[in-house]
Amino acid sequence: MSKRVEYEITGGLKAAQQQFEQWRSSHSGRRPIPEPLWSLAATLAKEHGVFRTAQVLRLDYTKLKQQAHGAAPSKPSAATAPAAFVEFMAPASAQGCECVIEVEGPRGRMRIEWKGPVAPDLASLSRMLWEPGV
């Protein structure tokens, strides 16, 4: 048995809820939500959270999350931006460390586990996943 949690709807979210209801009541059948309404919902999601905004405005959570983060629907493509550079610093102690890194790229996944003071050559290992033809 689940409880339904009721949230207080603040001014901006309440006004948006009324705009969405007005738009829905003025259109019959299924039509795409206009871009200005999506833009409003995305702005409110950044302020009130994606889940709460999607719930109040009766929107698809995933699509609102994409709108709020300015992202297109997530489909892997070769044109995606490369990962940022990450530098791994050796620990200051001579005892070493235990570490697990999981890397995922367009060509598969890789899990790296090591123990000791020196890390493997992660750059060349991960490059095999990210760069075609290596």
Kinemage of the C-alpha trace (Angstrom):
@kinemage 1
@onewidth
@group {chain A} dominant
@subgroup {mainchain}
@vectorlist {calphas} color= white
{ca met a 1} P 0.000 0.000 0.000
{ca ser a 2} L 1.672 3.228 -1.100
{ca lys a 3} L 1.103 6.691 0.269
{ca arg a 4} L 0.652 9.583 -2.075
{ca val a 5} L 2.750 12.525 -0.960
{ca glu a 6} L 1.183 15.933 -1.489
{ca tyr a 7} L 3.503 18.899 -1.963
{ca glu a 8} L 2.671 22.530 -1.536
{ca ile a 9} L 2.694 24.048 -4.997
{ca thr a 10} L 4.441 27.424 -5.005
{ca gly a 11} L 3.553 30.463 -7.143
{ca gly a 12} L 5.693 29.803 -10.222
{ca leu a 13} L 4.877 26.117 -10.314
{ca lys a 14} L 1.170 26.817 -9.724
{ca ala a 15} L 1.090 29.351 -12.582
{ca ala a 16} L 2.818 26.859 -14.891
{ca gln a 17} L 0.362 24.152 -13.856
{ca gln a 18} L -2.497 26.459 -14.878
{ca gln a 19} L -0.805 27.250 -18.226
{ca phe a 20} L -0.371 23.541 -18.969
{ca glu a 21} L -3.979 22.794 -18.005
{ca gln a 22} L -5.214 25.666 -20.187
{ca trp a 23} L -3.154 24.397 -23.154
{ca arg a 24} L -4.349 20.813 -22.646
{ca ser a 25} L -7.999 21.848 -22.411
{ca ser a 26} L -7.771 23.935 -25.606
{ca his a 27} L -6.465 21.025 -27.722
{ca ser a 28} L -8.193 17.778 -28.535
{ca gly a 29} L -6.236 14.629 -29.191
{ca arg a 30} L -2.543 14.095 -28.651
{ca arg a 31} L -0.370 16.996 -29.759
{ca pro a 32} L 3.221 17.861 -28.934
{ca ile a 33} L 3.679 20.337 -26.119
{ca pro a 34} L 4.837 23.705 -27.522
{ca glu a 35} L 8.475 24.675 -27.013
{ca pro a 36} L 7.686 27.711 -24.791
{ca leu a 37} L 5.878 25.420 -22.324
{ca trp a 38} L 8.789 22.945 -22.358
{ca ser a 39} L 11.171 25.815 -21.745
{ca leu a 40} L 9.084 26.994 -18.790
{ca ala a 41} L 8.951 23.456 -17.373
{ca ala a 42} L 12.732 23.036 -17.776
{ca thr a 43} L 13.372 26.294 -15.929
{ca leu a 44} L 11.060 25.253 -13.102
{ca ala a 45} L 12.664 21.792 -12.944
{ca lys a 46} L 16.034 23.415 -12.262
{ca glu a 47} L 14.452 25.327 -9.372
{ca his a 48} L 12.048 22.742 -7.907
{ca gly a 49} L 13.566 19.457 -9.099
{ca val a 50} L 12.720 17.333 -12.116
{ca phe a 51} L 10.579 14.780 -10.277
{ca arg a 52} L 8.385 17.300 -8.500
{ca thr a 53} L 7.952 19.480 -11.606
{ca ala a 54} L 7.110 16.473 -13.794
{ca gln a 55} L 4.583 15.301 -11.231
{ca val a 56} L 2.853 18.675 -10.814
{ca leu a 57} L 2.802 19.475 -14.555
{ca arg a 58} L 1.978 15.862 -15.540
{ca leu a 59} L 5.001 15.495 -17.813
{ca asp a 60} L 7.240 12.597 -18.742
{ca tyr a 61} L 10.107 12.582 -16.210
{ca thr a 62} L 12.788 11.476 -18.691
{ca lys a 63} L 11.870 14.039 -21.331
{ca leu a 64} L 11.714 16.831 -18.749
{ca lys a 65} L 15.106 15.800 -17.392
{ca gln a 66} L 16.555 16.019 -20.915
{ca gln a 67} L 14.952 19.427 -21.440
{ca ala a 68} L 16.200 20.709 -18.075
{ca his a 69} L 19.756 19.628 -18.822
{ca gly a 70} L 19.631 20.972 -22.362
{ca ala a 71} L 20.295 17.540 -23.803
{ca ala a 72} L 18.780 15.854 -26.796
{ca pro a 73} L 17.346 12.377 -26.333
{ca ser a 74} L 20.177 10.103 -25.340
{ca lys a 75} L 21.250 7.988 -28.293
{ca pro a 76} L 24.913 7.031 -28.465
{ca ser a 77} L 26.636 8.511 -31.473
{ca ala a 78} L 30.153 8.905 -32.767
{ca ala a 79} L 29.770 12.685 -32.553
{ca thr a 80} L 29.559 12.786 -28.748
{ca ala a 81} L 32.168 14.898 -27.015
{ca pro a 82} L 35.271 13.084 -25.774
{ca ala a 83} L 35.760 12.584 -22.065
{ca ala a 84} L 37.620 15.267 -20.148
{ca phe a 85} L 41.189 14.642 -19.065
{ca val a 86} L 41.540 13.042 -15.644
{ca glu a 87} L 44.890 12.925 -13.864
{ca phe a 88} L 45.581 10.127 -11.399
{ca met a 89} L 48.034 11.068 -8.693
{ca ala a 90} L 50.036 8.385 -6.895
{ca pro a 91} L 49.335 8.165 -3.185
{ca ala a 92} L 51.856 9.829 -0.895
{ca ser a 93} L 52.330 6.709 1.220
{ca ala a 94} L 54.529 3.796 0.195
{ca gln a 95} L 51.819 1.333 1.237
{ca gly a 96} L 49.979 1.708 -2.022
{ca cys a 97} L 46.280 1.546 -2.593
{ca glu a 98} L 43.388 -0.520 -3.876
{ca cys a 99} L 41.381 0.927 -6.682
{ca val a 100} L 38.616 -0.098 -9.081
{ca ile a 101} L 37.788 1.902 -12.202
{ca glu a 102} L 35.022 1.065 -14.634
{ca val a 103} L 35.220 2.618 -18.090
{ca glu a 104} L 32.521 2.470 -20.742
{ca gly a 105} L 32.950 3.562 -24.337
{ca pro a 106} L 31.296 2.986 -27.709
{ca arg a 107} L 33.258 -0.249 -28.155
{ca gly a 108} L 32.432 -1.829 -24.783
{ca arg a 109} L 33.111 -1.775 -21.076
{ca met a 110} L 36.269 -2.345 -19.097
{ca arg a 111} L 36.803 -2.866 -15.371
{ca ile a 112} L 40.263 -2.222 -13.979
{ca glu a 113} L 41.217 -3.401 -10.501
{ca trp a 114} L 44.655 -3.016 -9.008
{ca lys a 115} L 46.530 -3.108 -5.732
{ca gly a 116} L 49.871 -1.486 -5.201
{ca pro a 117} L 51.688 1.820 -5.414
{ca val a 118} L 51.770 2.088 -9.220
{ca ala a 119} L 48.712 2.388 -11.453
{ca pro a 120} L 48.592 0.673 -14.847
{ca asp a 121} L 48.699 2.767 -18.015
{ca leu a 122} L 45.030 3.761 -17.873
{ca ala a 123} L 45.297 6.212 -20.745
{ca ser a 124} L 46.229 3.589 -23.323
{ca leu a 125} L 43.790 1.034 -21.902
{ca ser a 126} L 40.858 3.428 -22.029
{ca arg a 127} L 41.930 4.756 -25.447
{ca met a 128} L 41.266 1.259 -26.829
{ca leu a 129} L 37.611 1.737 -25.910
{ca trp a 130} L 37.158 5.303 -27.076
{ca glu a 131} L 39.168 5.571 -30.283
{ca pro a 132} L 38.059 3.569 -33.322
{ca gly a 133} L 40.661 1.497 -35.086
{ca val a 134} L 43.148 1.235 -32.202
